[in-house]
Amino acid sequence: MQPDVQQVADGTYLVRGSNTNWVVLGDGDAVTLVDTGYPGDREALLASLTAVGSAPEAVAAVLVTHAHSDHLGNAEFLRSAYGTPVYLHEAEVPHARREFLHQVTVGTVLRNGWRPGVLPWAVHAIRSGGTTDTRVASPQAFPSSGALDLPGRPVPVHTPGHTLGHCAFHLPGIGAVISGDALVSGHPTSRRKGPQLLPDMFHHERERAVASLAVFEELDGDVVLPGHGPLHRGDIGDAARRARGQDV
């Protein structure tokens, strides 16, 4: 699979994998990788680094919005093969180690199998390694508060609900936010287009996921780089309010 690499700004790229997005933030040869797709996205992930003029050994760090298998899938590969540090919110670190797993269960998927798109999505997830062990042996909490000293200078923004330690990453220099699964613009199991929450079955705590939309409303910028769906251009706060309005 060839990745769909979209340049958002100088040194900032949204990559659309098989069903999940990741982001590459460049600064010269070095890059920060935000999320890593499913295990089955590995070749596409490596190809996306090549496409932006980088390489896996040039990844300064992997930042993970949350420890679901479709975002964590290649983090341990990069850590073990290249010594790349893997950073998450402190509440998400034990999740990445698989001390617990807050992810939609097979039973829940089967109970929702009558909904449009759910079974095709589930088949794709299984074929892409979504049920394999994607734990990271040595995940780390963010080394500092505020902007991280990494290419792109991303600022972690805690947005819990989808998981306990879900984090978005604000890029104030270009007026953008990497929103992970706290605010998406589409999903194979949703008929909606544009800013929205994922369907309820995917959230660990739905009420907190809804509440976290208020966090996005406080961020300056006009570009949303979501974990699922296409790039969204428009005021970040308006996008969050639109998602909240669709949730009622």
Secondary structure, DSSP 8 states (H G I E B T S, - for coil): ---EEEEEETTEEEEE-SS-EEEEEEETTEEEEE----GGGHHHHHHHHHHTT--GGGEEEEE-S---HHHHTTHHHHHHHH---EEE-TTTHHHHTTSS--S--HHHHHHTTTSTTHHHHHHHHHHTTTTS----SS-EE-SSSSS-SSTT--EEEE-TTSSTT-EEEEETTTTEEEEETTSBS--TT----SSB---GGG-SSHHHHHHTHHHHHT---SEEEESSS--EES-HHHHHHHHHHHH-
